[in-house]
């Protein structure tokens, strides 16, 4: 049984060794010349002008969560499209129910104004 996994274990071990060697070689051989300007906080081309712990508007998080939800739901459509011939009518109906729930959720968020940005 171990013989089946031995090439994978060797591959992982060699990859980790090569990664560690390259990392430590860069740390030892690379230039290290810190100075004040290089170590200052930098944000989007500007000096930091506010506290990093400032509060964000909750709509930012809502839009981010909506993006993740709909992005992951679209990822479920690809395997379904590949096996569409094999799953038949039952699979087609299940996907229509799935898409219906997505559309209802999208309409709900739209009506609640979650997609509006002021």
Steps between C-alpha positions, in 0.01 A plus 500: 500500500782739583654431160205679337560816702881495500542708180261763637682514834836531323362775276369697799825454693718611208274802442522602864879462504543704181264768633689523831837515325388780268342692789807483723737571210306817426510604864876439528616628161252780435579864576376620837524878526208630707448871548225720636323578174495136397339389827219758507139386454393523138148480365387534139767752405423735789622541852268346755264780601266319738507226757518151352226392739237738367148370455379400156146547383305179541395520133857421400479169684154432360617548142805281567286221643255525211786475254637191671158335517412559136851418383493163677152427375612558141783251562233234558365553149812371322490139625126497438552612141759229442271214610178648363446210258542240775282645776179524300182681594544460876836679487351770280215561745739505796711764327193709422406492869857596589500790252155604621627533856792706370270731306270545800802587718630743240162673467473522881842666526415733212170608661669552837747737335810295580639565152462878525815692572481865606 
